[in-house]
């Protein structure tokens, strides 16, 4: 496999290196207003209901999968 390969190491002169690593002073957006979100309204009862539905669905599909129709 022949081709033109570039070296992974690139040599930069001192001036270019200093320009790349120079500290950049930026201003922070102080007038930004964050939207306050309400805490999650999910409760233990909701988790219990979801788990119950999941178990019921698994039981239903397992029953259908194991069911062999009579021919």
VMD Tcl script that draws the C-alpha trace (Angstrom):
set ca {
  {0.00 0.00 0.00}
  {1.75 3.10 -1.22}
  {0.68 6.63 -0.53}
  {1.73 9.96 0.82}
  {1.83 9.90 4.58}
  {2.20 12.92 6.83}
  {4.16 12.75 10.03}
  {2.08 12.82 13.21}
  {4.50 15.32 14.70}
  {4.30 18.86 13.43}
  {7.04 21.34 14.20}
  {5.89 24.87 15.00}
  {8.08 27.90 15.37}
  {8.24 29.65 18.74}
  {6.02 32.58 17.71}
  {3.21 30.34 16.45}
  {3.38 28.19 19.57}
  {3.10 31.27 21.82}
  {0.11 32.47 19.82}
  {-1.67 29.11 20.22}
  {-1.10 28.79 23.96}
  {-1.79 32.42 24.85}
  {-4.46 32.98 27.51}
  {-7.71 34.30 26.14}
  {-9.68 36.58 28.44}
  {-13.38 36.31 27.76}
  {-16.33 38.06 29.30}
  {-19.02 36.09 31.05}
  {-22.65 36.59 30.10}
  {-24.08 38.17 33.24}
  {-27.45 39.09 31.77}
  {-28.36 35.47 31.05}
  {-31.59 34.33 32.73}
  {-31.83 30.62 33.40}
  {-35.24 29.00 33.21}
  {-36.07 27.33 36.49}
  {-37.52 23.87 36.05}
  {-39.85 22.25 38.50}
  {-38.67 19.10 40.22}
  {-39.77 15.82 38.74}
  {-43.32 14.91 39.68}
  {-42.72 11.15 39.53}
  {-43.50 9.45 42.81}
  {-43.07 5.99 44.30}
  {-46.63 5.06 43.33}
  {-45.89 5.92 39.69}
  {-42.79 3.71 39.73}
  {-44.84 0.88 41.26}
  {-47.50 1.21 38.52}
  {-44.88 1.23 35.74}
  {-43.25 -1.89 37.18}
  {-46.63 -3.62 37.46}
  {-47.46 -2.81 33.82}
  {-44.05 -4.03 32.69}
  {-44.46 -7.36 34.51}
  {-47.95 -7.76 33.07}
  {-46.71 -7.09 29.53}
  {-43.84 -9.56 29.93}
  {-46.27 -12.21 31.18}
  {-48.64 -11.58 28.25}
  {-45.93 -11.81 25.58}
  {-44.31 -14.85 27.19}
  {-47.68 -16.61 27.18}
  {-48.27 -15.79 23.49}
  {-44.77 -16.91 22.55}
  {-45.16 -20.29 24.30}
  {-48.68 -20.84 22.98}
  {-48.77 -23.43 20.18}
  {-51.99 -23.27 18.18}
  {-53.75 -26.52 17.34}
  {-53.74 -27.41 13.67}
}
mol new
graphics top color blue
foreach p $ca { graphics top sphere $p radius 0.5 }
foreach p [lrange $ca 0 end-1] q [lrange $ca 1 end] { graphics top cylinder $p $q radius 0.2 }
display resetview
